[in-house]
Structure formats: C-alpha cells, structure tokens
Amino acid sequence: MNYQNLNTYKTPKGFRGRSKLMVQLWWIVQATIFKWSPQFLYGWRRMLLRSFGAEIGKGVIIRPSVKVTYPWKLVIGDYSWIGDEVTLYTLGSISIGKNAVISQKSYLCTGTHDYQSTNFRIYSEPIRIEDKCWVATDVYVAPGVTIQEGAVVGARSSVYNNLPPHMVCIGNPAKPIKDRNA
C-alpha cells in the first residue's frame, strides 16, 4: 500500500509562481486592507489584486470577503461578479470570463494531491469559467474543469467534469438538466 508519508513531502520549486516573501506579503495585504475595505470600494480591491499580478477587467465586482491564494494566477473578465466568501484557490490558474457570476461561498479549487504517491505529490490543473456563466451559491469546482459559455451551475452543486454551454446543471456531480434558453 502506498499511503502518504508526509515527512517526505516537498512543494515543487516554483509551484507558487512567486517568492515566499511575495506570497506572505499578499496574504498580509489580503487579511488586512483588502478584507477590511468597505463593500463599495470595488476599485480598491481591483487595484490591490492587479498590483499583485492579477488580470482584472473593468467594472469587476469583488467582495471584501473573497479569498485568493495567488493573485498572479487569476484572470477575471469585464463586468464579472465575485460574491461574498468565495474562495479562489489559485494553486493553478483560474480564468473567469466576461459577465460571469461566482456566487457566495463557492469554492474554485485548482490544486490537489496524488493520494497514491508516498510523498503526497501536489499538483494543479487550471479552471476556466467562460463568459456569461453563473456559478450559484456554495458550488465546488474541481481542478481541471471548464464551465462553458452561458452555463448555469445550481446551488450546492459539485463540478468534477466539464459542463456544456448554455445549459442549467445541478447535482453532485453536476449534470445538465435543461437548456438555459428554453
């Protein structure tokens, strides 16, 4: 049996995408002036994320309770909304299109571990949320998933596989149930 032996774990060189110092600086900024900023200061939070390498479009609404692990691995298109208590676990890249909504308490997770490796190898796979999607409240999106243009993911769903365009998808695992335009 190959169970993890955590004393052999090593984070791969360059995995974070920036130095340990830059990571710590971001976490301090996020825990203070980002998190403590008033709701209406969307421009302030966009500026903070951009100053750490995120590509944030115009008119993006990001709530102060949003958590971003590594902003330099984040792209958000114009006029998208990121709701309260959303976690963008950017061990790998997360790309969110234009006019997309990620509702409160959703969790987009780009990283995981290889449970069969004795050193519990960490790896990441990108997540892509295309234009005009709506990821409703408390949705989990797994590493490597693409949610195609115009799709809706229902509340409390878990997305482990790519979802087709213009469909309403729900469940665990999320599956298409009807055309969004029907």
PEMONOR-V853249 format. One record per residue. N is the residue number from 1. SS is DSSP state (h for helix, s for strand, l for the rest). Layout:
N & SS
N & SS
This chain:
1 & l
2 & l
3 & l
4 & l
5 & l
6 & h
7 & h
8 & h
9 & l
10 & l
11 & l
12 & l
13 & l
14 & l
15 & l
16 & l
17 & l
18 & l
19 & l
20 & h
21 & h
22 & h
23 & h
24 & h
25 & h
26 & h
27 & h
28 & h
29 & h
30 & h
31 & h
32 & h
33 & h
34 & h
35 & l
36 & l
37 & l
38 & l
39 & l
40 & l
41 & l
42 & h
43 & h
44 & h
45 & h
46 & h
47 & h
48 & h
49 & h
50 & h
51 & h
52 & l
53 & l
54 & l
55 & s
56 & s
57 & l
58 & l
59 & l
60 & l
61 & s
62 & s
63 & l
64 & l
65 & l
66 & l
67 & s
68 & s
69 & l
70 & l
71 & h
72 & h
73 & h
74 & s
75 & s
76 & s
77 & l
78 & l
79 & l
80 & l
81 & s
82 & s
83 & l
84 & l
85 & l
86 & l
87 & s
88 & s
89 & s
90 & l
91 & l
92 & l
93 & l
94 & s
95 & s
96 & s
97 & l
98 & l
99 & l
100 & l
101 & s
102 & s
103 & l
104 & l
105 & l
106 & l
107 & s
108 & s
109 & s
110 & l
111 & s
112 & s
113 & s
114 & l
115 & l
116 & l
117 & l
118 & l
119 & l
120 & l
121 & l
122 & s
123 & s
124 & s
125 & l
126 & l
127 & s
128 & s
129 & s
130 & l
131 & l
132 & l
133 & l
134 & s
135 & s
136 & l
137 & l
138 & l
139 & l
140 & s
141 & s
142 & l
143 & l
144 & l
145 & l
146 & s
147 & s
148 & l
149 & l
150 & l
151 & l
152 & s
153 & s
154 & l
155 & l
156 & l
157 & l
158 & s
159 & s
160 & l
161 & l
162 & l
163 & s
164 & l
165 & l
166 & l
167 & s
168 & s
169 & s
170 & s
171 & s
172 & s
173 & l
174 & s
175 & s
176 & s
177 & s
178 & s
179 & s
180 & l
181 & l
182 & l
